[in-house]
């Protein structure tokens, strides 16, 4: 079966050209040039300096914060009850709800957890996220709940225990309510072979972006205050950008992945998808740190909670590097204009913005694709005898993994260390706190032909959609997308901020600062009424 995949991959012109290009640009062999070993990239993250956490009392979230913080205020004031909220969420996940294709199954124990949260609010024993309902991407285990990874391969598998990230959210009082749709194994076609496509709440016939399709739609449609996603090439940030919400890919290893189906162990991240950066900070504060099971989970991680983020949330004096070149080359002019507008906002509120470049960004993109394809083929090796059960998108990626040689894979892992060093060197040389790029170079793709619009031209979505996100999966640097306005078709566009490893407090602080002086994140799809109070 692997030989069949290799044969099919021979006709994949795009991937064969990518491999040929990287083979033509090998890492220097001169003894005067240091060539990192493949393991150097993980060592880079393991030994990256951890910022000193800010100290002091935990403040209230900023007024006007949507979703998580707003609902916590409503509970505390007695204006909402977890039992009622969870029932409202469940009612909105049905076929007549605002995002009917986003939801797959009700999580076991949701109603019981809501009653316990109600009791805790009444008795003064509320935990940090008490009673906050959330969605879970269908590759993340929730005990007693069917988790299918969006595939016919899995049948109706019932998870026996919670993933670490779900268990930690439960311990903080949050309630997993519903499983949200995904592309197959987080890498398949936009039109999922088992469940179909998830339409973008902003416009029928447009896609959410993938692979955290249902999580993005659920938050954008105001059914849930937040949802969990995973990000291997942009799968939190891309759908967040295309659906007008906020998405965080933390530093690689900050959030353990135990209980999350693997796509690429080198590139996989778990992150929150929220209505605001302030909400992302609240969620992140309870899910970080090693769990003793995930070997890639980082130790000695800094505290990232509300106090740390609010302490970093001013824009005055922030130094931001706008990345030119690769990241803006395949962008619709309206997206670049949104970045221009964001730069003006940042400067108007005290930030210094300078232009920078990452010369090997194209190589990093190619290396990320090789790593993802190779590791996917390894993780799915047991299933390749049943190729007919995979959808065409997953099968294409499996073929790419089978076609890449061991040398291709190891070259890409070496490229990971090169990209890490370059990104850090560019930030250090320019003296910037964060980098700024377009989030995605276009607006939501068309589902009828899986194309997207770039300056009036219809382009296959895979040429554009993962272009600005994948290299930060390769390096493992934390990245945040926030809404930044509308494109030429009046659909959401976003900008992306990227920080040094484990500098989530700085990253989210910039996001909070930007959202405190803009209103893009407040916009909702037309005609929607929020299910969960703000």
Secondary structure, 3 states (H helix, E strand, C coil): CHHHHHHHHCCCHHHHHHHHHHHCCCCCCCCCCCCCCCCHHHHHHHCCCCCCCCCCCCCCCCCCCCCHHHHHHHHHCCCCCHHHHHHHHHHHCCCCCCCCCCEEEECCCHHHHHHHHHHHHHHCCCCCCCCCEEEEECCECCCCCECCCCCHHHCCCECCCCCHHHHHHHHCCCEEEEEECCCHHHCCCCCECCCECCECCCCCCEECCCCCHHHHHHHHCCCCCEEEEEECCCCCHHHHHHHCCEEEECCCCCECCCCECCCCCCCCEEEEEECCHHHHHHHHCCCCECCCCCCCCCCCCCCCCHHHHHHCCCCCCCEEEEECCHHHHCCCHHHHHHHHHHHHHHHHCCCEEEEECCCCHHHHHHHHHHHHHHHHHHHCHHHHHHHHHCCHHHHHHHHHHHHCCHHHHHHHHHHHHHHHHHHHHHHHHHCCCEEEEECCCCCCCECCCCEEEECCEEEEHHHCCCCCCHHHHHHCCCEEEEEEEECCCCCEEEEEEEECCCCHHHHHHHHHHHHHCCCHHHCCCCCCCCCCCC
